[in-house]
């Protein structure tokens, strides 16, 4: 997976919702995303309010960098 192209799709900072994350940033389904969160293979989201869950952009950038370094 070529993660370098995905960096440009992320905002500079802040939070990103699941609908913005899939499939633009990560190439897997919602079920796979949550499975990876549960097994700690993907950063956990932050609960911003009772009905809003989002991921910190910096944690997503770090995850993409680690995958890029490993050649995944």
Biopython code that builds the backbone (N, CA, C, O; Angstrom):
import numpy as np
from Bio.PDB.StructureBuilder import StructureBuilder

atoms = [
    (1, "UNK", "N", (0.860, -1.181, 0.000)),
    (1, "UNK", "CA", (0.000, 0.000, 0.000)),
    (1, "UNK", "C", (0.895, 1.229, 0.000)),
    (1, "UNK", "O", (1.826, 1.312, 0.801)),
    (2, "UNK", "N", (0.635, 2.167, -0.869)),
    (2, "UNK", "CA", (1.416, 3.398, -0.953)),
    (2, "UNK", "C", (0.775, 4.468, -0.094)),
    (2, "UNK", "O", (-0.181, 5.120, -0.515)),
    (3, "UNK", "N", (1.299, 4.651, 1.115)),
    (3, "UNK", "CA", (0.709, 5.571, 2.071)),
    (3, "UNK", "C", (1.133, 7.009, 1.848)),
    (3, "UNK", "O", (0.472, 7.922, 2.342)),
    (4, "UNK", "N", (2.221, 7.241, 1.114)),
    (4, "UNK", "CA", (2.695, 8.608, 0.918)),
    (4, "UNK", "C", (1.646, 9.480, 0.254)),
    (4, "UNK", "O", (1.530, 10.661, 0.580)),
    (5, "UNK", "N", (0.886, 8.925, -0.665)),
    (5, "UNK", "CA", (-0.139, 9.711, -1.345)),
    (5, "UNK", "C", (-1.291, 10.055, -0.411)),
    (5, "UNK", "O", (-2.022, 11.013, -0.664)),
    (6, "UNK", "N", (-1.463, 9.297, 0.655)),
    (6, "UNK", "CA", (-2.562, 9.532, 1.590)),
    (6, "UNK", "C", (-2.295, 10.705, 2.522)),
    (6, "UNK", "O", (-3.236, 11.271, 3.078)),
    (7, "UNK", "N", (-1.034, 11.080, 2.704)),
    (7, "UNK", "CA", (-0.715, 12.192, 3.589)),
    (7, "UNK", "C", (-1.377, 13.484, 3.123)),
    (7, "UNK", "O", (-1.847, 14.269, 3.946)),
    (8, "UNK", "N", (-1.418, 13.707, 1.832)),
    (8, "UNK", "CA", (-2.011, 14.922, 1.290)),
    (8, "UNK", "C", (-3.514, 14.999, 1.495)),
    (8, "UNK", "O", (-4.094, 16.081, 1.403)),
    (9, "UNK", "N", (-4.146, 13.881, 1.769)),
    (9, "UNK", "CA", (-5.586, 13.852, 1.972)),
    (9, "UNK", "C", (-5.976, 14.171, 3.414)),
    (9, "UNK", "O", (-7.150, 14.397, 3.707)),
    (10, "UNK", "N", (-4.994, 14.190, 4.311)),
    (10, "UNK", "CA", (-5.265, 14.470, 5.719)),
    (10, "UNK", "C", (-5.190, 15.962, 6.002)),
    (10, "UNK", "O", (-4.355, 16.652, 5.417)),
    (11, "UNK", "N", (-6.038, 16.478, 6.881)),
    (11, "UNK", "CA", (-5.900, 17.877, 7.298)),
    (11, "UNK", "C", (-4.607, 18.038, 8.089)),
    (11, "UNK", "O", (-4.036, 17.045, 8.539)),
    (12, "UNK", "N", (-4.142, 19.256, 8.263)),
    (12, "UNK", "CA", (-2.885, 19.522, 8.969)),
    (12, "UNK", "C", (-2.953, 19.080, 10.432)),
    (12, "UNK", "O", (-1.971, 18.580, 10.980)),
    (13, "UNK", "N", (-4.100, 19.263, 11.050)),
    (13, "UNK", "CA", (-4.263, 18.852, 12.444)),
    (13, "UNK", "C", (-5.747, 18.674, 12.733)),
    (13, "UNK", "O", (-6.595, 18.936, 11.881)),
    (14, "UNK", "N", (-6.043, 18.233, 13.929)),
    (14, "UNK", "CA", (-7.438, 18.073, 14.314)),
    (14, "UNK", "C", (-7.860, 16.624, 14.314)),
    (14, "UNK", "O", (-7.068, 15.730, 14.611)),
    (15, "UNK", "N", (-9.121, 16.400, 13.975)),
    (15, "UNK", "CA", (-9.715, 15.069, 14.022)),
    (15, "UNK", "C", (-10.363, 14.744, 12.687)),
    (15, "UNK", "O", (-10.777, 15.630, 11.940)),
    (16, "UNK", "N", (-10.440, 13.454, 12.412)),
    (16, "UNK", "CA", (-11.041, 12.991, 11.169)),
    (16, "UNK", "C", (-12.067, 11.902, 11.510)),
    (16, "UNK", "O", (-11.803, 11.005, 12.311)),
    (17, "UNK", "N", (-13.219, 12.005, 10.893)),
    (17, "UNK", "CA", (-14.301, 11.043, 11.133)),
    (17, "UNK", "C", (-14.103, 9.802, 10.264)),
    (17, "UNK", "O", (-13.331, 9.819, 9.305)),
    (18, "UNK", "N", (-14.806, 8.735, 10.611)),
    (18, "UNK", "CA", (-14.677, 7.480, 9.883)),
    (18, "UNK", "C", (-15.033, 7.639, 8.408)),
    (18, "UNK", "O", (-14.382, 7.045, 7.549)),
    (19, "UNK", "N", (-16.042, 8.422, 8.110)),
    (19, "UNK", "CA", (-16.454, 8.609, 6.708)),
    (19, "UNK", "C", (-15.372, 9.303, 5.878)),
    (19, "UNK", "O", (-15.325, 9.132, 4.660)),
    (20, "UNK", "N", (-14.514, 10.075, 6.520)),
    (20, "UNK", "CA", (-13.403, 10.722, 5.824)),
    (20, "UNK", "C", (-12.197, 9.794, 5.744)),
    (20, "UNK", "O", (-11.356, 9.928, 4.856)),
    (21, "UNK", "N", (-12.121, 8.863, 6.670)),
    (21, "UNK", "CA", (-10.987, 7.948, 6.770)),
    (21, "UNK", "C", (-11.065, 6.823, 5.743)),
    (21, "UNK", "O", (-10.070, 6.466, 5.112)),
    (22, "UNK", "N", (-12.286, 6.267, 5.588)),
    (22, "UNK", "CA", (-12.504, 5.147, 4.661)),
    (22, "UNK", "C", (-13.229, 5.651, 3.435)),
    (22, "UNK", "O", (-14.218, 6.363, 3.612)),
    (23, "UNK", "N", (-12.850, 5.361, 2.245)),
    (23, "UNK", "CA", (-11.641, 4.680, 1.789)),
    (23, "UNK", "C", (-10.534, 5.644, 1.392)),
    (23, "UNK", "O", (-9.510, 5.214, 0.863)),
    (24, "UNK", "N", (-10.714, 6.935, 1.634)),
    (24, "UNK", "CA", (-9.744, 7.929, 1.166)),
    (24, "UNK", "C", (-8.353, 7.757, 1.778)),
    (24, "UNK", "O", (-7.350, 7.945, 1.089)),
    (25, "UNK", "N", (-8.283, 7.405, 3.051)),
    (25, "UNK", "CA", (-6.994, 7.321, 3.727)),
    (25, "UNK", "C", (-6.559, 5.878, 3.933)),
    (25, "UNK", "O", (-5.406, 5.536, 3.669)),
    (26, "UNK", "N", (-7.459, 5.035, 4.398)),
    (26, "UNK", "CA", (-7.132, 3.627, 4.634)),
    (26, "UNK", "C", (-7.943, 2.743, 3.687)),
    (26, "UNK", "O", (-9.133, 2.975, 3.475)),
    (27, "UNK", "N", (-7.291, 1.735, 3.125)),
    (27, "UNK", "CA", (-7.952, 0.925, 2.091)),
    (27, "UNK", "C", (-8.669, -0.308, 2.618)),
    (27, "UNK", "O", (-8.589, -1.380, 2.018)),
    (28, "UNK", "N", (-9.371, -0.162, 3.739)),
    (28, "UNK", "CA", (-10.113, -1.315, 4.220)),
    (28, "UNK", "C", (-11.497, -0.911, 4.683)),
    (28, "UNK", "O", (-11.812, 0.272, 4.807)),
    (29, "UNK", "N", (-12.318, -1.922, 4.935)),
    (29, "UNK", "CA", (-13.723, -1.704, 5.275)),
    (29, "UNK", "C", (-13.882, -1.210, 6.709)),
    (29, "UNK", "O", (-12.934, -1.210, 7.494)),
    (30, "UNK", "N", (-15.089, -0.795, 7.026)),
    (30, "UNK", "CA", (-15.416, -0.356, 8.373)),
    (30, "UNK", "C", (-15.208, -1.490, 9.376)),
    (30, "UNK", "O", (-14.663, -1.270, 10.458)),
    (31, "UNK", "N", (-15.636, -2.691, 9.025)),
    (31, "UNK", "CA", (-15.470, -3.841, 9.922)),
    (31, "UNK", "C", (-13.993, -4.111, 10.196)),
    (31, "UNK", "O", (-13.611, -4.395, 11.331)),
    (32, "UNK", "N", (-13.168, -4.025, 9.160)),
    (32, "UNK", "CA", (-11.732, -4.237, 9.328)),
    (32, "UNK", "C", (-11.118, -3.129, 10.167)),
    (32, "UNK", "O", (-10.249, -3.390, 10.998)),
    (33, "UNK", "N", (-11.556, -1.904, 9.959)),
    (33, "UNK", "CA", (-11.062, -0.781, 10.760)),
    (33, "UNK", "C", (-11.292, -1.049, 12.248)),
    (33, "UNK", "O", (-10.367, -0.934, 13.052)),
    (34, "UNK", "N", (-12.512, -1.401, 12.608)),
    (34, "UNK", "CA", (-12.827, -1.631, 14.017)),
    (34, "UNK", "C", (-12.148, -2.875, 14.565)),
    (34, "UNK", "O", (-11.806, -2.921, 15.747)),
    (35, "UNK", "N", (-11.947, -3.884, 13.726)),
    (35, "UNK", "CA", (-11.204, -5.072, 14.151)),
    (35, "UNK", "C", (-9.748, -4.694, 14.459)),
    (35, "UNK", "O", (-9.178, -5.160, 15.446)),
    (36, "UNK", "N", (-9.154, -3.851, 13.617)),
    (36, "UNK", "CA", (-7.778, -3.404, 13.837)),
    (36, "UNK", "C", (-7.674, -2.504, 15.069)),
    (36, "UNK", "O", (-6.671, -2.552, 15.782)),
    (37, "UNK", "N", (-8.685, -1.692, 15.326)),
    (37, "UNK", "CA", (-8.695, -0.870, 16.544)),
    (37, "UNK", "C", (-8.721, -1.789, 17.769)),
    (37, "UNK", "O", (-7.983, -1.578, 18.732)),
    (38, "UNK", "N", (-9.574, -2.801, 17.717)),
    (38, "UNK", "CA", (-9.722, -3.720, 18.853)),
    (38, "UNK", "C", (-8.430, -4.474, 19.148)),
    (38, "UNK", "O", (-8.094, -4.701, 20.310)),
    (39, "UNK", "N", (-7.707, -4.861, 18.101)),
    (39, "UNK", "CA", (-6.453, -5.603, 18.282)),
    (39, "UNK", "C", (-5.243, -4.671, 18.397)),
    (39, "UNK", "O", (-4.101, -5.129, 18.441)),
    (40, "UNK", "N", (-5.502, -3.370, 18.446)),
    (40, "UNK", "CA", (-4.465, -2.341, 18.590)),
    (40, "UNK", "C", (-3.501, -2.276, 17.408)),
    (40, "UNK", "O", (-2.361, -1.834, 17.547)),
    (41, "UNK", "N", (-3.976, -2.725, 16.239)),
    (41, "UNK", "CA", (-3.195, -2.602, 15.008)),
    (41, "UNK", "C", (-3.413, -1.239, 14.353)),
    (41, "UNK", "O", (-2.690, -0.862, 13.431)),
    (42, "UNK", "N", (-4.411, -0.507, 14.834)),
    (42, "UNK", "CA", (-4.754, 0.809, 14.299)),
    (42, "UNK", "C", (-5.066, 1.701, 15.488)),
    (42, "UNK", "O", (-5.606, 1.221, 16.484)),
    (43, "UNK", "N", (-4.737, 2.997, 15.412)),
    (43, "UNK", "CA", (-4.995, 3.897, 16.545)),
    (43, "UNK", "C", (-6.468, 3.920, 16.952)),
    (43, "UNK", "O", (-7.362, 3.867, 16.107)),
    (44, "UNK", "N", (-6.697, 3.998, 18.233)),
    (44, "UNK", "CA", (-8.058, 4.075, 18.756)),
    (44, "UNK", "C", (-8.626, 5.475, 18.536)),
    (44, "UNK", "O", (-7.892, 6.462, 18.592)),
    (45, "UNK", "N", (-9.914, 5.557, 18.290)),
    (45, "UNK", "CA", (-10.541, 6.868, 18.126)),
    (45, "UNK", "C", (-10.767, 7.546, 19.479)),
    (45, "UNK", "O", (-10.605, 6.944, 20.540)),
    (46, "UNK", "N", (-11.143, 8.806, 19.396)),
    (46, "UNK", "CA", (-11.438, 9.614, 20.573)),
    (46, "UNK", "C", (-12.931, 9.918, 20.550)),
    (46, "UNK", "O", (-13.478, 10.261, 19.503)),
    (47, "UNK", "N", (-13.579, 9.796, 21.673)),
    (47, "UNK", "CA", (-15.004, 10.125, 21.785)),
    (47, "UNK", "C", (-15.097, 11.629, 22.046)),
    (47, "UNK", "O", (-14.758, 12.090, 23.136)),
    (48, "UNK", "N", (-15.555, 12.394, 21.053)),
    (48, "UNK", "CA", (-15.642, 13.846, 21.174)),
    (48, "UNK", "C", (-16.937, 14.284, 21.841)),
    (48, "UNK", "O", (-16.982, 15.324, 22.498)),
    (49, "UNK", "N", (-17.981, 13.496, 21.673)),
    (49, "UNK", "CA", (-19.263, 13.754, 22.334)),
    (49, "UNK", "C", (-20.033, 12.442, 22.357)),
    (49, "UNK", "O", (-19.516, 11.409, 21.932)),
    (50, "UNK", "N", (-21.244, 12.478, 22.843)),
    (50, "UNK", "CA", (-22.040, 11.253, 22.936)),
    (50, "UNK", "C", (-22.231, 10.573, 21.582)),
    (50, "UNK", "O", (-22.336, 9.348, 21.510)),
    (51, "UNK", "N", (-22.275, 11.358, 20.518)),
    (51, "UNK", "CA", (-22.552, 10.791, 19.190)),
    (51, "UNK", "C", (-21.435, 10.981, 18.184)),
    (51, "UNK", "O", (-21.603, 10.655, 17.009)),
    (52, "UNK", "N", (-20.293, 11.502, 18.621)),
    (52, "UNK", "CA", (-19.201, 11.773, 17.681)),
    (52, "UNK", "C", (-17.923, 11.093, 18.138)),
    (52, "UNK", "O", (-17.412, 11.348, 19.229)),
    (53, "UNK", "N", (-17.421, 10.219, 17.270)),
    (53, "UNK", "CA", (-16.153, 9.536, 17.475)),
    (53, "UNK", "C", (-15.260, 9.912, 16.297)),
    (53, "UNK", "O", (-15.704, 9.907, 15.149)),
    (54, "UNK", "N", (-14.006, 10.236, 16.584)),
    (54, "UNK", "CA", (-13.092, 10.642, 15.520)),
    (54, "UNK", "C", (-11.667, 10.233, 15.883)),
    (54, "UNK", "O", (-11.372, 9.915, 17.035)),
    (55, "UNK", "N", (-10.807, 10.246, 14.900)),
    (55, "UNK", "CA", (-9.408, 9.904, 15.092)),
    (55, "UNK", "C", (-8.561, 11.164, 15.044)),
    (55, "UNK", "O", (-8.805, 12.061, 14.237)),
    (56, "UNK", "N", (-7.570, 11.220, 15.911)),
    (56, "UNK", "CA", (-6.617, 12.318, 15.909)),
    (56, "UNK", "C", (-5.746, 12.186, 14.652)),
    (56, "UNK", "O", (-5.178, 11.126, 14.391)),
    (57, "UNK", "N", (-5.651, 13.249, 13.896)),
    (57, "UNK", "CA", (-4.887, 13.224, 12.642)),
    (57, "UNK", "C", (-3.431, 12.842, 12.896)),
    (57, "UNK", "O", (-2.837, 12.116, 12.099)),
    (58, "UNK", "N", (-2.854, 13.316, 13.987)),
    (58, "UNK", "CA", (-1.454, 12.998, 14.274)),
    (58, "UNK", "C", (-1.243, 11.503, 14.486)),
    (58, "UNK", "O", (-0.217, 10.965, 14.069)),
    (59, "UNK", "N", (-2.186, 10.826, 15.121)),
    (59, "UNK", "CA", (-2.053, 9.383, 15.318)),
    (59, "UNK", "C", (-2.191, 8.638, 13.988)),
    (59, "UNK", "O", (-1.528, 7.623, 13.773)),
    (60, "UNK", "N", (-3.039, 9.135, 13.110)),
    (60, "UNK", "CA", (-3.174, 8.520, 11.780)),
    (60, "UNK", "C", (-1.898, 8.730, 10.969)),
    (60, "UNK", "O", (-1.432, 7.809, 10.298)),
    (61, "UNK", "N", (-1.335, 9.931, 11.026)),
    (61, "UNK", "CA", (-0.072, 10.191, 10.331)),
    (61, "UNK", "C", (1.038, 9.266, 10.835)),
    (61, "UNK", "O", (1.801, 8.721, 10.037)),
    (62, "UNK", "N", (1.129, 9.088, 12.146)),
    (62, "UNK", "CA", (2.139, 8.198, 12.723)),
    (62, "UNK", "C", (1.941, 6.764, 12.249)),
    (62, "UNK", "O", (2.904, 6.070, 11.924)),
    (63, "UNK", "N", (0.674, 6.324, 12.211)),
    (63, "UNK", "CA", (0.379, 4.974, 11.753)),
    (63, "UNK", "C", (0.783, 4.799, 10.288)),
    (63, "UNK", "O", (1.393, 3.794, 9.924)),
    (64, "UNK", "N", (0.441, 5.780, 9.454)),
    (64, "UNK", "CA", (0.804, 5.711, 8.035)),
    (64, "UNK", "C", (2.325, 5.695, 7.862)),
    (64, "UNK", "O", (2.845, 4.956, 7.027)),
    (65, "UNK", "N", (3.031, 6.500, 8.639)),
    (65, "UNK", "CA", (4.496, 6.526, 8.563)),
    (65, "UNK", "C", (5.089, 5.181, 8.952)),
    (65, "UNK", "O", (6.013, 4.697, 8.299)),
    (66, "UNK", "N", (4.563, 4.574, 10.011)),
    (66, "UNK", "CA", (5.083, 3.272, 10.444)),
    (66, "UNK", "C", (4.853, 2.204, 9.384)),
    (66, "UNK", "O", (5.711, 1.349, 9.165)),
    (67, "UNK", "N", (3.697, 2.251, 8.724)),
    (67, "UNK", "CA", (3.416, 1.294, 7.653)),
    (67, "UNK", "C", (4.318, 1.535, 6.454)),
    (67, "UNK", "O", (4.762, 0.586, 5.807)),
    (68, "UNK", "N", (4.588, 2.784, 6.159)),
    (68, "UNK", "CA", (5.451, 3.133, 5.040)),
    (68, "UNK", "C", (6.884, 2.671, 5.297)),
    (68, "UNK", "O", (7.545, 2.167, 4.389)),
    (69, "UNK", "N", (7.364, 2.841, 6.526)),
    (69, "UNK", "CA", (8.707, 2.417, 6.887)),
    (69, "UNK", "C", (8.874, 0.906, 6.807)),
    (69, "UNK", "O", (9.940, 0.406, 6.449)),
    (70, "UNK", "N", (7.807, 0.185, 7.144)),
    (70, "UNK", "CA", (7.850, -1.281, 7.113)),
    (70, "UNK", "C", (7.608, -1.820, 5.702)),
    (70, "UNK", "O", (7.771, -3.015, 5.455)),
    (71, "UNK", "N", (7.221, -0.942, 4.782)),
    (71, "UNK", "CA", (6.932, -1.362, 3.426)),
    (71, "UNK", "C", (5.603, -2.053, 3.268)),
    (71, "UNK", "O", (5.408, -2.814, 2.320)),
    (72, "UNK", "N", (4.676, -1.802, 4.186)),
    (72, "UNK", "CA", (3.352, -2.431, 4.114)),
    (72, "UNK", "C", (2.391, -1.588, 3.334)),
    (72, "UNK", "O", (1.230, -1.964, 3.173)),
]
sb = StructureBuilder()
sb.init_structure("model")
sb.init_model(0)
sb.init_chain("A")
sb.init_seg("    ")
for serial, (resi, resn, name, xyz) in enumerate(atoms, 1):
    if name == "N":
        sb.init_residue(resn, " ", resi, " ")
    sb.init_atom(name, np.array(xyz, "f"), 0.0, 1.0, " ", f" {name:<3s}", serial, name[0])
structure = sb.get_structure()
